[in-house]
């Protein structure tokens, strides 16, 4: 499923909203989620799951082509944890 598919579902289920407005609404929601994650916050969606920002510590690594040791800087990444209500 892509953004256009989600916008189409919103458009079909809510008669007073045009497809363009549904796409704008979806873009707004995703922008808010992105800004929250960039600021280091977590996004929790009841019944669906949560997006969490994790801080990875700096460490020593190895260049696979040369075998030289290099220092990897600390970084952040996002994880998704599904809700227990989702049936797989």
TAHULIN-V231448 format. One record per residue. N is the residue number from 1. PSI is psi in whole degrees, 0 to 359 (* if undefined). OMEGA is omega in whole degrees, 0 to 359 (none if undefined). D_CENTER is the distance of its C-alpha to the mean C-alpha in Angstrom with 2 decimals. Layout:
# TAHULIN-V231448
[[N	PSI	OMEGA	D_CENTER] [N	PSI	OMEGA	D_CENTER]]
This chain:
# TAHULIN-V231448
[[1	136	179	14.45] [2	174	182	13.39] [3	319	180	12.95] [4	323	178	16.75] [5	317	178	17.19] [6	317	178	15.22] [7	322	179	17.29] [8	319	178	20.35] [9	315	178	19.91] [10	315	179	19.69] [11	315	183	22.68] [12	325	185	24.69] [13	339	182	24.27] [14	97	187	24.95] [15	332	183	28.21] [16	8	184	28.34] [17	129	176	25.25] [18	166	179	25.62] [19	319	179	23.18] [20	319	178	22.64] [21	323	177	21.99] [22	319	179	19.52] [23	319	178	17.59] [24	318	179	17.89] [25	315	178	16.68] [26	316	178	13.52] [27	319	180	12.99] [28	315	180	13.81] [29	314	180	11.40] [30	323	177	8.36] [31	317	179	10.23] [32	319	178	10.75] [33	315	181	7.26] [34	314	180	6.86] [35	321	178	10.38] [36	316	180	10.05] [37	319	180	7.74] [38	325	179	10.20] [39	359	177	12.98] [40	5	179	12.20] [41	170	178	11.56] [42	152	179	9.78] [43	119	180	8.46] [44	128	179	10.79] [45	106	183	11.54] [46	133	178	15.08] [47	353	180	16.03] [48	304	180	12.64] [49	191	180	10.85] [50	147	174	8.96] [51	125	184	6.08] [52	139	177	8.59] [53	128	180	9.54] [54	137	177	12.46] [55	121	177	15.36] [56	130	180	17.14] [57	154	173	20.86] [58	152	181	22.96] [59	171	175	25.27] [60	137	179	27.86] [61	188	181	27.06] [62	133	175	29.18] [63	119	184	29.20] [64	337	180	29.64] [65	320	184	31.90] [66	340	183	34.29] [67	358	180	33.90] [68	145	176	33.83] [69	136	178	32.10] [70	156	178	29.41] [71	124	177	27.53] [72	128	183	23.73] [73	157	175	22.26] [74	148	180	19.88] [75	168	178	16.19] [76	150	174	12.81] [77	164	184	9.89] [78	135	175	6.80] [79	155	176	7.87] [80	130	175	7.52] [81	115	181	10.89] [82	153	176	12.27] [83	153	176	14.85] [84	343	180	18.44] [85	343	177	19.21] [86	129	179	17.53] [87	123	177	20.41] [88	*	none	20.08]]
